[in-house]
Amino acid sequence: MNRKFQMHERLYVVHGNDPWAMTHNLLEYLQPFKNLPAHAVIGIKPNLVTATAAGHGATTHPQIVEAVIAFLQAGGFSRIKIVESVWVGESTAKAFELCGYTALSKKYGIPLVDLKQDEAVEKHVNGMDIQVCRQMETIDYLINVPLIKGHCQTRLSGETTLYRL
């Protein structure tokens, strides 16, 4: 399988107070999934660094991910997973619960995948050997849904992208 990723060179800004509506309206406008095969396995990767609610500014608001799920399901996609691994020392299961993702999982029938509990496999990429979670091999497309914030590891976080794995 050819594993390329695509990055759009445009920035779209949406203003408002309703994360679900803003996300849904943007997806309606962009139609980013129109060329994906309906049988594709899609992983949604929020940013759940810690087990804190989105109002504290460190985690992706669950209404944003809910809008993505609803949009995908309305488009005929049914093989969707939420995948995440929180900060070292934190519990991904606790973050899923406190951040509202356990409720989303139940509401939409979407599995939650704790990548901290997953087996790693070694891959050779661009001359480097890296460890990758085995679950990532089961995903055809990854939707990365971070939030804009200062970050101690990368200095800035915030680009939402669709990757072809």
GITAJO-V891277 format. One record per residue. RES is the residue in three letters. PSI is psi as a letter, one per 20 degrees, with the letter a starting at -180 (NA if undefined). NEAR is the number of other C-alpha atoms within 12 Angstrom. Layout:
<<RES	PSI	NEAR> <RES	PSI	NEAR>>
This chain:
<<MET	p	8> <ASN	o	8> <ARG	m	14> <LYS	q	14> <PHE	q	16> <GLN	p	16> <MET	p	16> <HIS	q	14> <GLU	k	9> <ARG	q	10> <LEU	p	13> <TYR	p	16> <VAL	p	12> <VAL	p	17> <HIS	q	13> <GLY	a	12> <ASN	j	12> <ASP	n	16> <PRO	h	24> <TRP	g	25> <ALA	g	22> <MET	g	23> <THR	g	32> <HIS	g	26> <ASN	g	22> <LEU	g	23> <LEU	h	27> <GLU	g	20> <TYR	g	15> <LEU	h	17> <GLN	l	18> <PRO	i	24> <PHE	j	29> <LYS	h	17> <ASN	j	15> <LEU	q	21> <PRO	q	18> <ALA	h	20> <HIS	j	18> <ALA	q	25> <VAL	p	31> <ILE	p	38> <GLY	p	39> <ILE	p	41> <LYS	n	42> <PRO	a	45> <ASN	n	41> <LEU	m	42> <VAL	g	36> <THR	r	29> <ALA	m	31> <THR	q	28> <ALA	q	24> <ALA	h	28> <GLY	i	17> <HIS	i	16> <GLY	j	23> <ALA	i	28> <THR	q	37> <THR	p	41> <HIS	p	35> <PRO	h	38> <GLN	h	30> <ILE	g	37> <VAL	h	45> <GLU	g	36> <ALA	h	28> <VAL	g	43> <ILE	g	40> <ALA	g	28> <PHE	g	31> <LEU	g	35> <GLN	h	23> <ALA	h	18> <GLY	j	23> <GLY	j	20> <PHE	p	27> <SER	i	23> <ARG	m	27> <ILE	p	37> <LYS	q	40> <ILE	p	43> <VAL	p	42> <GLU	q	41> <SER	o	30> <VAL	r	29> <TRP	q	24> <VAL	p	13> <GLY	i	13> <GLU	r	19> <SER	p	24> <THR	g	33> <ALA	g	28> <LYS	g	25> <ALA	g	34> <PHE	g	39> <GLU	g	22> <LEU	h	25> <CYS	i	34> <GLY	j	30> <TYR	h	44> <THR	g	27> <ALA	g	21> <LEU	g	29> <SER	g	26> <LYS	g	16> <LYS	g	14> <TYR	i	27> <GLY	k	20> <ILE	p	29> <PRO	q	27> <LEU	p	33> <VAL	o	32> <ASP	o	31> <LEU	i	27> <LYS	h	23> <GLN	j	18> <ASP	q	19> <GLU	q	16> <ALA	q	16> <VAL	q	15> <GLU	p	14> <LYS	q	16> <HIS	o	11> <VAL	p	12> <ASN	l	7> <GLY	j	7> <MET	q	9> <ASP	p	11> <ILE	q	13> <GLN	p	17> <VAL	p	19> <CYS	p	23> <ARG	h	20> <GLN	h	30> <MET	h	32> <GLU	i	25> <THR	i	21> <ILE	p	29> <ASP	h	29> <TYR	p	36> <LEU	p	35> <ILE	o	37> <ASN	p	30> <VAL	m	34> <PRO	a	31> <LEU	q	30> <ILE	p	19> <LYS	r	20> <GLY	q	14> <HIS	p	17> <CYS	i	11> <GLN	h	10> <THR	j	10> <ARG	h	10> <LEU	p	13> <SER	q	23> <GLY	j	22> <GLU	p	25> <THR	p	32> <THR	q	26> <LEU	p	29> <TYR	p	29> <ARG	o	28> <LEU	NA	22>>
